[in-house]
């Protein structure tokens, strides 16, 4: 059995370097897909450079998503104008399309090989998972959620970023991503028709770390303007100064539990210092290397 770690890339070299170093002892191949379009539809240059990761060059398969998906919604004129009410729909379509391009990287994988998917900043704790003993169809990793620094944790929610299965059970990466973090009983008939509801599922506790917004305030602002919720972020009026203030005060302005009709940027929540000894071993051993990404105040 070979292990394939599949992820998306935009320009996050810092977190990708951590990901490769943390997971390399478990993973046979890293499949990395970068798109020529941001989630907001802005055409962008390709940023990935294999020479920045020479140590892992033989393990990396790099894929480019060089066009946009069918079915995007635009104003019905001769001009390709995206309307505000379509921003989120189109962003989701673009993300799904980029995720599914990862299939091109596992053409040589066999049915019994194990496929993991995460966004780049979602790093599974593979010390907690036995690939050989796994006897379910799908696995989800329950992860701690961090903002701005490697040791600033949001205790309000758990994150279920990394998901996986053997190749023979992989329908698409988007389907895998949408599996709900709940084991459904066998008598639930809706599990027959709704793929996101699974009976044969394992949830790994202490299953990893989601290091989000591990960037400068300027880079965070720039990325949010192009991300999935770019329309809500723009409407919130946030800027670099506000992000800087949030980091200083150890607060996050993103409400993961907000109703879909409510903006995710209307509330603020406290971040807590997380014990360094519970972070990945590689980060503990290279604390000096990542010194600026800790909050030691």
N, C-alpha and C positions, 0 to 999 in steps of 0.2 A: 504493500500500500504506500502510495506517495501522497504527500500533503501539499495542496495548492492554496496559497493565501492570495486572495483576489481583492483589489481595492481600486478606488478612484484617486486621481491626482489633479491638483490645480497648480499649486506652486509651493506646497508646504514641505520644503526640504528638511526643516528641523524635525518635524514629527515623523517624516518618512525615514530619516536616519535612525531615530529611536525605534521605529517599528521593525526595520530590518535587523537591527542589532538584538532586539528583544526576542524576535520570533525565529531567527535564522537556524537555531539549533533544532527546531522542530520541523521546519518547512523545507520542502524540496524545490519548489518553484514559487516565485512571487510574480503575480500577474498584475500589471499596473496599466490602467487606461486613463489617458488624458484626452480631453475634448478641445476642439478648436473654437468652441462656443461656451460662454459662461451660462449659468442657469437662467440668467436674465435675457439671454440671446445675444449678448455682445460678442462679436468675433474677437478672439484673443490669440496671442502668439503662443506657441508651444514652449513650455518652461522646463520640461524634464531633460536632465543631462546625465546620462549613464556614468560619465566620468566622475561625478560627485559621489558615486557609490561603487567604486572600483572593486571593493572587497566582495561585493555581492553580484558582480557582473554576470557570472555564469548562471546565477539562479533567477535573474530577472528577465521576464518577457514583457516588453513594452508595446502597448497598442495605442493607436491614435483613432479617435472618433472624429472623422473629418467632415461630417455633414450633420444636418438637423433632422429630427424625426418627422415622419408624416403626421398629419392630423393636428398641427398647431393652429390656433385660432387667431385670425387677424381681421381687421376691418374689411368689409366687402367692397373694396375699391381697387383701382389699378395699383395703388400704393400698398406695400406690405407693412401696414401700421398695426402695432400691437396695442390693444385696448386695455385699460386698467383692470377691467373685470376678467380678463384672460391671463393676467400675469402669473398667478399661482398655477393655473391649469397648465400653461405652457412650460413653466419651470419644472413641474413634476414630470411632464412628458420628456423633457430634455435629460433629466436625471435618470429616468428609467431607461431611456435609449442608451445612454453612456454605460450604465450598469450592464445591460445585456450585451454590449460589445465585448465584455470580458469573456464571453463564450468562445471568441476567436482564440483566446490564449490557452484553452484547455482541450483543444482538438486531439492532442496526443494522450490525454488522460484516459485511464481505463475505468470500467464501471465501478470497481472497488476502491478506486482512489478517492481521497477525501477532499472536498472543496469547501473552503471557508470564504465567507464574504464579510467585509467590514468597510465602512468609510475609513479614510486614511487615519483619522484621529481616534478611532476605536480599536484598541489593542487588546486582544483576548489573553487571558491568563491560561496558557496551555499546560502549565504545571498541574492544573486542576482537572485535566481531561485526559482520559485513557482512550486513545483512538482504537486500540486493538480490542478492548472490551465493550465498546459501544455497540448496543443492539437495538437502537431505535432508528427511525428514519431521519429525524432532524434534531439538531441541537441549537440551543440559544445560550448565550453567555450573559449573565447578569453582571453589569459593570457599574463602578462608581463614576460619578460625573464631576469633572474638574473644569474650572474656568481660569483663564489668564496665566496661572502658575501651576506648576506640577503638584503643588501641595495645597491648593485652594479647592475644597470640595463642596458641592451642593448636596446636602443630605436629604433634600426634599423629595427626590425621586431616584429610582434606580434606572439604569439605561440598558437597553437590550440591543446593542449594536451589532456584535458579531454573531453570525448564524452560519450553520453548515450542514452538510450531508454528504453521502457518497454520490459520486457522479451519476449513478443510475437513477437516483431520486431527484436530480436537479432538473426542473422544468425550465426555469429561467432565473436569472439573478434577481430580477424584480419580484418574482413570486416568493423566492427565498427571503428577501428583505421584508416582505409584508406579513410573514407568519407572526401571529400574536403570541405574546409571552404567557400562554395559559394552556395547560394540558386539559383537553376536552374528554369527557367520558365516552365510551364506545357507543352509547345509545343516542348520542346527539346526531340526528339525521342530517343536520346542516353541514356537518363535517364532510359529507359525501360530495356536496356541491360547492363548498366554499374552501378554497385551498388555504386561506390564511388561518383556518381553524384546524388544528392537527391533534390527533389522538396519540400517535407514536412520536413523542417529543420528550427530550431531556433538557432541563434548565440547569445550567452550571452556576452554583452560588460562588461568590467571590471570583467572578469570571472575567475580571479585567478592569480596564481603565479607559474612560473616554476623555481625552485631553483636548477640550475645545477652546477656541480663541487663544491659543498659545502663540500670540503674535503681538506686535507693537500696536498701540491704539490706532495709528495711521493705517496699518495693514488690516486690522479688524474692520475699521470703517469701510475700507475699499472692498473687502470681501463681502460684507453684509449688503452692500449695494448691488452685488451680483448674485447673491445666494437665493435659495428657494423662497424665503420669505422677504425678498427684496422690496416688494410693494409695501408691506407692513413696516419694514424698517425705514423706508423713505418717509412714510406718513408720520412716523413717530418723531421726526425732527432731530434724531440723535446725530451727534457729530464727534469729532476726535476729542474735543474738550470734555464732553459728557462721558465718553468711554474712559478717558484718563481718570476722571473723578470716580467712576464706578470701581476701577481697579484699586485706586488709593483707599477707598472705603470698604473694600472686599464685598462688593455687591454685584449681583447679576440682574439684568433687566429683562430676562427672557422667561416667560411663564410657560413651562412645558405642559401644564395642566389646563391651560386656558381653553374655553369653548371655541369651536371653530369660527364662531361669529364674532369673537372678541379678539382684539389685537394681542399678540404675545408680548408686546413691548410696553404695556401699561403699568406693570407692577415691578417691584424690586424685592430681591431676596438676599439674605446674608450668606456669605461663603465662610466655611470653617477650615481651620488649619488641619491638615491630614497628616498622620504619622509617616515620616519618610520611610521607616522600616516596612511599611505595607505597600510601598511602590515597587515596580519591577526591579529585580536584582540588578539589572544593567544600569538603571538610573541611580540606584544607591551607590554602586561602585564608581560612577562617573559624576558624582555630585558637583565636583569642581567644574567639569566641562559645561554643565547646565546651570551654573550658579545663578545667572541672571533670571532664570525661570523658576526660582523659588521665592517664596515670601517668608523672610526671616525676621520681619518686624515684630 
